[in-house]
Amino acid sequence: MNTRQDEDGDTAESVGVRQRTEVLAALDGLTNGTGADAPQFRAGEAVAYEWALGRAESSPATARGGRGVPDLVVLTAELDAVTAQLEEAKTDYLRGLRAALTWLCGYQSEPG
């Protein structure tokens, strides 16, 4: 698994403003069937968490490449892009992406 590393090569402990363990628990909850009833909403959340954990080759909304855990600036830029896309297409998938990114960036207290 790819993760952001500090100068000493240690694994990143945070993802956005959340602890890595919180993000892993939220992702685990989605894959175990908890969360919103809409499958596409959950899929959007899961994709956002996977990307934020450094497990995807590109970001979910902008398809921007990059390895490792994105920092808060990149997460916020992705949230802005998703918000703009929602103005054009109000899909459950995009709503799920926005919900996950909003939580990761600290704009909401609970996942989803």
HELIX and SHEET records of a PDB file:
HELIX    1   1 ARG A   20  THR A   31  1                                  12    
HELIX    2   2 PRO A   39  ALA A   52  1                                  14    
HELIX    3   3 LEU A   72  GLU A   88  1                                  17    
HELIX    4   4 ASP A   92  LEU A  104  1                                  13    
SHEET    1   A 2 SER A  14  VAL A  15  0                                        
SHEET    2   A 2 ARG A  18  GLN A  19 -1                                        
END                                                                             
